[in-house]
Amino acid sequence: MPRVSQHHLEARRRQILDGAARCFARNGFHATSMADVLGETGLSAGAVYRYFRGKEELIEAIVTEVLEALRTTFETAARQAPPPPPDVLIGQVMTEVLTERSGLSYDGEESLPRLMIQVWTETLRNEDLAAVMRAGFLEVREAWVRVVLAYQRAGLMRDDVPAEHVARTMIAAAQGFAAQQALFGPVPVAVLQDGLRALMSMGGQRTS
């Protein structure tokens, strides 16, 4: 029997994750069965179960990939001297994760926010997933902290506020925007950037 190449294995895993992500985004975790995933991917049960033992493993793999995409994006930004300003940087990150550049394929930009809301809800009842989320959040937060420290070193941001506090606030802005996308419909990332830009301008306005 010919040996299956690593490229083929990775492509098949990608196919399964993409199909599962689309199912979860449309119907939620609990309303999606493994039969639904099989139908979405067009693969046999044996082919899918070779990579994932069930929905829980699929969910964890998808969450891990999204968090890794976020962490990598911010680590890349932190290596710039200085990093792009927050409105530009957060816009870049949201564009990255809301499109297929995050590594996952969705049914449009509104699908990932819906998936994120479901992940957050599932985390409240699934301790294994909660552990994955906590570990991933710590890594993402540390990447944001490095960005904030770079701002402070460059004199672009006041340095009397702990970098972690700023990082958490920036993360909250991105998460909140994703939640609005899921609950109220898609909005261009430029809206978030405009809002951040306006907030950043406070204190710089001249009074007559």
C-alpha positions, 0 to 999 in steps of 0.5 A: 500500500502506498504511503500517505504523504504528510501533505495529504494528511494535513489537507485532510485534517484541514478539510475536516476542521473547515467542515466542522467549523461551518457546521458549528457556526450555523447550528451550534455545538449541541445541535451539530452531530458527527453525522452533520460533520461527515455530510459537510466534509463528504468524508467517511466516518473512518476518515474523520475518526482517524483524526478526531475522536468526536466533537469535543476534540474538533472544538478544541482544535478549532479554538486552538487554531484561532487563538494561535492565529491571534497570538502569531499576529500580535507577536509579529506586530510586537517585533516592529519598532514601534508597532502600528497604533492600536486602531491599525493593529486591532483592525489588522487582527480582526481582519485576519481572524474574520477571514480565511487568513486565520487558517479556517474556512467559514461561510462568510465573515459573520460565521467566526463571531457566531462560533466565538460566542458558542465557544465562550458559552461552551467554556462555562460547562466544559472544563477541558475546553476552559483549560484550553481557552485559559492557556490560549488567552494567557499566550494572547495576553502576553503577546498584547502586553509586549505590544503595549510595552513597545508603545511605552518604550517608544513614548507613544503611550503613557507608562504609568498604567500597567501594560497588562491593564492596557492589554486586557482593554484592547482584547476586550475591544476586539472581543466586544466587536466580535460579539456585536458582529454575532448578535447584531450582524456584520459591520466593517472593521473600519467602524471599530478602527474609527471608534478607536481612533476617536477615543485615542484623540481625546486629550489632544483636542484644542479648546477655544 
